[in-house]
Amino acid sequence: MQHSIRLLPDSIANQIAAGEVVQRPASVVKELLENAIDAGATDILLHIKEGGKTFVQVVDNGKGMSEVDARMCFERHATSKIARFDDMQKLRTFGFRGEALASIAAVAQVELKSRQDQSETGTQILIEGSQLKSLEPVACEKGSSFTVKNLFFNVPARRNFLKSNQLEQSHISEEFNRVALAYPNLGFSYYQGGALAIKTNPSSLARRIAALFGESFRENIIPVSEEADFLKVSGFIGKPEISKKSRGEQYFFANQRFIRNGYLHHAVVTAFEGLLPQANFPFYALFLELDPARIDINVHPTKTEIKFDNERFVYSVIQAAVRKALQTSVMVPTLDFEPPSPWLSQGNLPAAPADTGSSPDRSFSRGFSSGPSGFGKSPVSGWEKLYSQNPKQEELLQRFEQNTLSVQPENHKANTPPEKNTPLNLHGKYLLAQVKSGLMLIHMQRAWERILYEKYLQQLETRNAASQQLLFPQKLEFSVQQFSVFQELEQEIRALGIDFEPFGGRTILVTGMPAEFGSEDAGNLFLSFFEQFSWNSQNLKLPKKESFARALAKKNAGKQVFNHWKDDELMDLIHKLFACKIPNLTPDQQPVIKVVSSEQLDSLLES
């Protein structure tokens, strides 16, 4: 009889497990940092090279391991955290299933050096693709040093799916932020390619937030503290002034373990209702302390999604805690908020998700709005009646309707409204111009965004933008993640005429800006641009140059005021718009132009 079921070899089983645990270099960083904390370390060093693809090292001063433990830690399901099932209900540590190190060793070249305090020598182990290469005594410092080289060296398909070094570095920085926030009482050092990116000493949570995200946070965060029944909520929320268009600086920790939970995120956002600009997200770092028996952390391989036994109650306490913090801050009058208890007693809480109760809610990851979309979503209609004098009108019309209109120098004038028209500036928002078929409306901010977008794209290709030197250079300090984005875009930033020089650590000195930006714009320009660029790159998966041009165009178009533009400036805007390749849509497909026919205008008066 022929049998088809067999046991997998350990090497293949480990590679399959690695697919769940090790998704990218940031996954390795997360596991190694958590192991260092579980080992009782008070000082932890993280060093990465090339986005963690070729080199990740975590060094700690924890209790270290014996020779037997050092060898056993790379075996699957070998753990010091669990001896019987009941232990699962009491866990307050991170890793416990014993899969992380085995999974990492299955897809990388790993070196471990470890020594316990009472031992004179330590142990060095070299493992490559789950194969033990050497095990020998070594002289080393107390604690452990894990070095992971050439991730996915034996799984080329997985390696090919990794992103750019800077994007992978950004993911690592985010993992570092989560661990450093959860343990402000520990010291952390973070090196990128040999350069110190950040060093934090043991401190308060408020100081740790300022160290990670910039000194501007020190004066713009509000403490949160609430305790009810089995749950204690503490931490900080950001004032509405530092809210951002993209999610990313929102942190929940359950018993100091970072978690993702769209349902609880909704509790925070609704507490801010009416205080945030449209589509903005608040900063928060909130810590939930509760009995481990009331949560299930064994829901997801990365343990970032957990179950609560009473998630609706947790929702109500978080929402009340955030509202109370906003109430007691000087910026919000107390009368703006109703006491939460009557509202909660009426059963008005959103229903908790039925399955895991903690998977991220994608409905809260909104994009950006460019303002009212009163023009509708359809492309410009009635275009064939505008410029009948153009001999190539039919060809141009067809290309225009396909959003691929390419205006050449010889037909440029044929594709601009007649110059004898004097456009009307309506409320500094719309531009009204007479055309052959009726009335053309142009959304000026969106038109300006399209013009700037194509201008910036051209400058990125030709690198010929002019810079105006600042009389007083501006010093800008970035968070670790922002600095990763900055390093990725350094050449593109210079190509647009922004001059700067390093000023130590994550700080730069801006010495020159294009005249259109203004010297006072440097700080806000960079910070708001970074979040827009990150959102474009992660959610729209745009190429770097296009994402860069879009983000900068949206930022600068948003601050333009059209109320006092003169007639010649308005006509210039029209000419520049119709010189664009796709004048009828913004880069994110918002309509720019709407033509209202004479018949449609007549029907408005007849109705």
N, C-alpha and C positions, 0 to 999 in steps of 0.2 A: 504493500500500500504506500502511495506517495503522499508525503506531508508537505504542506506549503507554509505553515506558521513556524517561525523560528525566533529566537531571542536576538536582538540587535547587539552587535559588538559595542563595548563601552565607548569607543571613540565616536561612533556614529550617534549613539544615544546622547552623548554629551553635546555634540554639534546641534542636534535637534533641540535640546534643552536651551542651548545658547541662543537659539532663535527667539525664544521667549524672553530671556533675561537680558541679553546683550544685543541691543538694536543699533547702537551707534557708540562712539567713544564716550559720550556723556553717560551712557549706562554703566560703563566701567568705572568712571569717576564716582558716580553715585554709590555703587556697591563698596568701593574701596574706602571712601570717606566715612560711610556708615560703619564699616568694620572697625575703622580706627576709633570712632566714638565708642562703640561697644567694648573696645579693648581698654577703655578708661584713659585715653589720651587727653592731654591738656593743651598740647601744641601740635598742630597738623600742617604739613606742607604738601601742596599740590603743584606739580610741575608737568606741563604738557608741551608738545612740539607738533607742528603741522596739524593743528586742530585735533590732536589726540590720536591721529591715525597711525603715527609711527612711534609715539612715545607718550606714555602716561605713567607718572610716578607719584605715589602717596607715601609719605614718611611720617610716622607718628612716634610719640614717646610713651605709648601705652605699656601694658604689662608684658607684651611679647609672648612667644610660644616656645614650648619645648621642641625637641627634634621630632618626637612622635606626633605632636599636635601640628607642627609645620607640614609634615607629610600628609596627615589625615585631612587637613582643611581643604585639600584639592579633590577629595573623594565626594561623589554625589551623596547627598542626604547625610553628610557627616556634620553634626552641629553640637554645640555646647549648650544650646538654649532650651532644648526639649528632651525630656526623658520619658514622659508619658503624656497622654492626650490632655489631661487636666492642665498641663503647663501652658497650653495654647490660650487658656482663658486669663493668664496672668502676665502675658508678655508686655514688657515695656522697652524692649530692645528692638533693634532694626532687623537684620537678617536672622532667620531662624530655621530655614528649610535646608540649608547646606547645599544650594545649587549654584550660587553666584560664582565662587572661585572655580568650581569645576567647569562651569560654562565658559568663563573667561579663558581658562587654560586650554579649552578645546579649540579655540579660534585665534590664539595669539601665542607669542613667545613670552613667558612669564618668569621673572626672577624674584624670589623672596629671600630677604635676610631678616632674621628675627632673633632676639635675645631676651631672656627673662632677667630680672634684676639680680637674682641670686646666682646666676650662671656667669662663668668667666668668659666663655665663648658662646657664639650664637650658631645658627644653622643657616646655610645657604642652599636653596633648591632652585634648579633650572628645569622648567617644563615647557615643552613645545608641542602644540597640537595634542594635548592629553598624554604625551609620552614623557616620562621622567628621564631627563638627560643626566642630571647629577644631583647628589645630595652629600654635602660635606660641611665640616665645621668652618667657621669664619669669625674673624674679629669684627665686631660691629657695635653700634650704640644700642642701649636698651630700647626696646620697642620693636616695631616692624617697619620694613621698607618693601613695598610692592612696586615692581617695575613691569609694565606691560608694553611690549613692542610689537609693531607690525600687526595691528588688529586685522583679522580676517585674511591673513596671509595665505591660508589654506582653503579659503572659500571666496574665490575671486568674484563670483556673482554678487555676494553680499558687499564686498568692498566697492564694487562699481556703483552701488546705490548710495554710497556716502556722498554728501554734498561738498561744497567748497570748504577749504580749511577755515576760513573766517566764519562761515555759517556753523560748522561743527564746533568751533571755538565758542560761538555765542551760546550754543546749547550747553556746553560745559560750564560756562559762566553762570547760566541760570541754575544749574544743579549746585554749583558752589554757593550761590546766593541763598538757596533754600536751606542748605545745611548750616551755613554761617548764621542765618537768621534764627534757626531753631536752637542754636547753642551759642548765645552771645557771651557766655561765661568761659568759652574756649578761645584759644588763639589760633588764627589761620593765616597762612601765607600762600599766595597764588602766583606762580610764575608762568609766563607765556613765552615760549621760545628763548628761555634764559633771562628774560627781563621781568622784574617784579611788577606785577599788575596791581596787587593789593596786599597789604599786611594789616591784620586787625588784631589788637590785643584784647584780652578779656574785658568786657565793658557791660554797660546797661543795654537793653534792647534799643532804646532811642539812639544811643551813640552808634550802635551797630548799623541801624538803618541809615544814618547819615554817612557812615563810612562806606557802605555799599552803593548807595544811590546818589550821594552828593550832599554837600553841606546845606543846600537849599531846603532839604527835607527837615532839617533840625527845627525850623520855625514853622513848618507847615504840616505837622502831624498832631493828632489829637489822641490822648490815651483812652482806651476802652477797658471797662471793668464791670463785670456782672456775674452774679452767682445765683443759681436757682436749682433747688433739689440736687440732682446728681451731676450738674454741669456747671463748670466755671469757665467764663469767657474773658480773655484779657488780650492786650496787644495795642496796636495803634491803627488809626485810619488817617488818610490824607485829607487835607482840606480840598474843597472843590477846585481851588486855583491850580492844583498840581495834578488834576485828573488828565487823562490822556485818551486819544482816539482809539488806541489799541489795548487789548488785554495783555497782560504780561507781568504786571507788578501787583498781582493779587495772590495772597498766600494764606492758606488755611493749614493749621497744624493740629493734629489730634494726638495728644500725649507726646508732643514734640516730633511727631512723624508728619511730613508734608503729605497732604491729600488734595485730590481734585474732586470738586463737587459742585456741579452747575446749579443744583437746587439750593444749596446754602449760599452760593454766589448771588442768587436772585434775592435772598433775604437782605444782603448788604446793599445791593443796587436799589431795591425798593425803599430802603431806609433813607437813601439819598434823594428820593424822588423830588423833582422840582428844584434841586440845587445844582445839578450838573448840566453843562452844555450838552446839546443834542448829540447822542451816540458816543458820549465820553464814558470812561470807566474810572472809578476811584482807585486810589492806592489803599491797600489794607494788608496788614500782617496780624492775623488773629489766631490765638492759641486756645484750643478747647481741651480742658482737663476733665476726664471722667474715668469711671471704673473700666478697666480693660475688658471686663466681662460684658459690658454693654455695647461693644463694637466687635465686628468681625473683620480682621485685617487680612484674612487669607482668601480674598476675593479675586485678586489680580496678581500675576507674577511679579510686577514691579512694586506691589503693595502701596500704590498711590490712590487706589480706590478702595473704600471700606464701606461697611454697612453699619448703621446705627439701629439700635433696637426701637428707638422712638425718634425718627428723623423730623417729624412735624414739631415736636417739642424743641428740638435743637434749633430748628428754623426760627421759631418764635423768640427764643432767648437771644439769638444772634441779632435778629432784627431790632428787638427792644434795646439791646446793649448799644448798637450803633446809633439808634435814634437818641438815646439818652446822652451819648457822648457828643452828638451834634447839638443837642439842647444846651448842654452845660458849657459849650465853647462860646466865646464872645461873639462869634460871627453870625449866630442864628438865634432869633428871638424864641423864647420858650413857647409862646402862644402858637407857633407854627405847627406844633405837634400835638396830636391827641394822645392821651394815655393809651398804651397798647392793650391793656387787659380787656376792656369791653369788646374791642375789635376781635381779639383772639377768641373770646368766649363765644362769639357768634359763628365760629366754624368757618371763617373766611380765609384760612390759610390755603395756599395752593396745595393740591394733592401731591404727596411725595411720589416719585417714580415707583412703579410697581415691582420692577425686577431688582436691580442692584441698589437703587436709591442713591447712587453716588456717581453715576457716569456723567461726564461733562455735558451740559445742556448747550447744544450748538446754537440754539435760538438766541442766546445772549451774546454771541460773537458777531456783532453787527459790523457792517462796513461803515463807509463814510457817506454823508449826505452833502450834496453841493448846494442845498437850498431847495425851495419849492420846485417841484417839477410840473409847473403849470403849462408847459408846452406840450405835454403828452409824450408818448414814446415812439411815435412813428417818424420815419425820415421826412425831410422837407418835401412837401408836395407842391404841384403847380409850377415846378421849376422851368418847364418847357416854355412858359409864357414870359419869363423874365427877360431873356436876352436872345430874342429871335434873330437879331442881327448877326449872331455868331454862325459862320458857315459850318462849323463842326459841332453845332448844338446837339444833334442827336447822339453823337458819340460821347460828348461830355456828359449829357444827361444820363446815359446808361452807366457810365463809370461812376458818376456822382451817387446814383441810387444804390450802387454796390459799395459805397463808402470807400472807394479807392480813387477818387478824383485827384489827378496830378496836374496842377496848373503850370503850364510852360510859359516862358516869357512872352511868346507871341500871342497867347490867348488870355494873358492876365487881365487886360482891360475889359475884355468881353465877359469876364466873370466877376465884375464888380458892379454894384448898383450905380446908376447914373450919378455923376458928380453934381448935377444941378439940384439934386434932392438935398434938402437940409434936414438931417435926422433930428428927431425929438428925443431928448433924454427924459425918460419917465421915472421919477423917484430915484434916480441914480442906480436903477436896476435893469430897466429895459430900454432898448434903443428901437425907436419906431422909424421906418423909412418907407416912402412910397415906391412901389414897383408896378410894372405893367399890369399885373393881375390883381393888385389890391394893396395889402399892407404887409410889410415884413417886420417881424419882431425878432430882436436879438437879445439874448440874455448876456449882459455885458461881462459879468464875472466869469461865466463859462467860456465866453469867447476869448477873454484874456487868458484863461487857463490853457485853451487850445493853442493860442499864439505862443505863450511861454514854453509850453511842452515841446513844440516843434523847434523853437529857438534853442532850447537847452540840448535837445537831441543833436542838433547840428553842431553846437559848440563842443559836445562830448566827442564827436567824430573828428572835428578839425582842430580842437584845442587852441582856439584863438580868442578866447574871452579876455577882455581888458579888466584890470584890477585897479582900484583906487585905494591908495595907502591911507590908513587910519591915522589921525593925529594922535589919538590915544588908543593904543592896542588893547584888546580885551582878552582877559584871562578866562578860560572856560575849563571847568572840571567835569568829567564825565563819569557815569557809573561804569562798572566793569563791562556790562553788556553794550552800553552805548559806545564805549571805547573800542570794542570788537567791531562794531559796525563802522565806526570812523576809520579804523585801520583798513577795513575791506574797501572803503571808498576813497582812500586818500588821493589817488591819482585823479579820479573823477571830480573831486572837490576842487583840486587845483585847476583842472581844466576849465571850470566855470569862473575862474578869476578870483577865488577865495584863497588868500595867502595866509599861511600860519607857520609856526615853528614849535617844536616840542618844548615843554616847560617843566618836564619832570613828571614821572608817574603817569597818571591818566589826565594830565592837564596840558592844554596847548595855549599858545598866545596867538590870537588872530591879529594879523598886521595889515591886511588888505581885504577889501570887499568890492564887488561890482557896484557901481554907482546906484543902480536901481534898488539895491537892498537897503542901503543906509547903515551907518556905523552902529546905530543903536539896536539894529536887528540881529546882530551876530549871535547872542546867546539864545534868544527865543527861536531864531531860525534853525540853528543846529538841533536843539532839543525836540521841537515839533517835527522837524524834517526826519529825524532818526526814527521816531515812532511810526510815521507814515511810511517810510521806506521799509521798515521791518514788517509792517502789516502787508504791504504790497508783495514783498518777497515771499512771505510765508503763506499767505492766503490766495494770492493770484498767481504765484509761481512765475513771476515775470523775469525776463533777463535783467541783469544788473543795471545796464544803462537805461533801459526803458523804465524800470522801477525808480531809478534815481531821478530821471527827468519828470516823471509823473508826480513824485512826492514834492519836488521843489516847485513845480508849476502850481500844484494845489495850494501849497503854503503861501506863495507870493500872490497868487490871484485872490486868495481869501482876504488878504489885508488891503487890497486896492479899493479906494473910494472913488466913485465915478460922479458924485453929485455935481461937482463944479467943473467938469470937463468942458472945454470950449468946442465950438462946432468943428474946427479943423482937427482937434484931437479925436473927436468922435468919428469923423470921416477917415482918419488915419487908422483907427481901430477896425473899421469896416474893410479897408483895403488890405490890412494885414491878415484879417480873418480869411478873406477870400483868396489870399495867396497861399493859405495852408493846404496841405494835401487832403485833409478831411475836415472842412470847415463846419459841417453841420453837427458834429458830435464832439464832446469832451473826450479825453483819453479813457475815462471809465464809462463811456457810452451814454452820458447824459445829453439830451437834445440841446442844441445851441440856438437854432433858428426855427421859426414857425412862420409860414406864409398864410395869411388869412385872405381868401379871395373876396372880390367885390360882392359876389353872390352871398357869401357867408356874412359879410357886413350888413347887407340888405336884410337878410333873414333876422338878424339881431334886432333891427328896428321894427320889423313887421310882427314879431312875436308878442 
